Structure formats: structure tokens, C-alpha cells
């Protein structure tokens, strides 16, 4: 039996892979890592050990001392002498 690759994963040669941290999956039956899109600036997209992210569950960066550039897998601390927008 064949099973279609689920949202947030991509499948190659019969093997299912999670979209990497910093990316999200938005299509079913994805067949390439390039089908995972970078998380938007101001948000982060965790992956393993939790489930991979979708566009809908990108997490807001949060506190004023953190920032998230595009493709972030976790919030980063703002360096001394800088501030966030």
C-alpha cells in the first residue's frame, strides 16, 4: 500500500523526511526539500523533537530581547548595543 506524504514532510524514494527547523511545509505529497519554505521574518519554525511546522503554526518571535530572521528555527537574543523592531 502507498501512503501520500503528509503536510510538513517530503518523501523521496519511499522515505519520509521532516521539513527542517526554520522551514515549514504547506503541501501534501511533497517530493523535495525545496517544497519546505523558509519561516517568515519575525517568526520561528521548530522541528524535531516536536512535529514540523506549517504556515499556520509558525511561532511569533516573542519578547523584546529576541529576534527571528527569515528561516529561524528558534528565537535569537538581540546583541548588546542593538534593539528589535
matplotlib code that plots the C-alpha trace (Angstrom):
import matplotlib.pyplot as plt

x = [0.0, 1.2, 0.5, 0.7, 3.3, 1.7, 1.8, 5.1, 7.0, 8.6, 9.1, 11.9, 12.4, 9.7, 11.3, 9.5, 11.6, 10.5, 10.9, 13.9, 13.8, 13.5, 11.1, 7.5, 5.5, 2.4, 1.6, 0.8, 2.7, 5.8, 8.7, 11.7, 13.4, 12.7, 9.0, 9.7, 9.5, 11.5, 9.8, 8.9, 11.0, 9.6, 8.6, 10.3, 9.6, 10.8, 11.0, 12.5, 11.9, 8.4, 6.3, 7.5, 5.8, 3.1, 2.5, -0.4, 1.7, 4.8, 5.6, 5.8, 9.3, 8.1, 10.0, 11.6, 15.1, 14.7, 14.6, 13.9, 15.4, 13.9, 14.3, 14.8, 14.3, 14.4, 14.4, 17.9, 19.0, 19.5, 23.1, 24.2, 24.1, 21.1, 17.4, 14.5, 11.7]
y = [0.0, 3.5, 6.4, 10.0, 12.1, 14.3, 18.0, 19.2, 16.3, 15.4, 11.9, 10.6, 7.0, 5.8, 7.5, 10.3, 13.3, 16.2, 19.7, 21.1, 23.6, 27.1, 25.9, 24.8, 22.5, 23.7, 21.0, 17.3, 14.8, 17.0, 15.3, 17.5, 19.5, 22.6, 22.1, 23.2, 27.0, 29.3, 30.6, 34.3, 37.0, 37.7, 34.1, 30.8, 27.2, 24.5, 20.9, 17.8, 16.6, 18.1, 18.0, 20.0, 23.4, 24.6, 28.1, 28.3, 27.4, 29.5, 30.8, 34.6, 35.5, 36.9, 39.1, 42.4, 41.0, 38.3, 38.5, 36.0, 36.5, 34.6, 30.8, 30.8, 27.5, 29.3, 32.9, 34.5, 37.0, 40.6, 41.6, 44.3, 47.7, 46.7, 46.7, 44.9, 46.3]
z = [0.0, -0.8, 1.6, 0.4, 2.1, 4.8, 5.2, 6.8, 5.3, 2.0, 0.6, -1.6, -2.7, -0.3, 2.8, 4.7, 5.9, 8.2, 7.0, 8.7, 11.6, 10.2, 7.4, 7.1, 4.9, 3.2, 0.6, 0.8, -1.4, -1.3, -3.0, -2.4, 0.4, -1.7, -1.0, 2.6, 2.7, 4.9, 8.0, 7.8, 9.5, 13.0, 13.4, 14.0, 12.9, 15.2, 14.1, 15.8, 18.5, 18.1, 14.9, 11.9, 11.3, 8.9, 7.8, 10.3, 13.3, 12.8, 16.3, 16.9, 18.0, 21.3, 23.8, 23.0, 23.7, 20.9, 17.2, 14.4, 10.9, 8.0, 8.3, 12.1, 14.0, 17.3, 18.6, 18.9, 21.6, 20.5, 20.9, 23.4, 21.7, 19.4, 19.7, 18.0, 15.8]

ax = plt.figure().add_subplot(projection="3d")
ax.plot(x, y, z, "-o")
ax.set_aspect("equal")
plt.show()
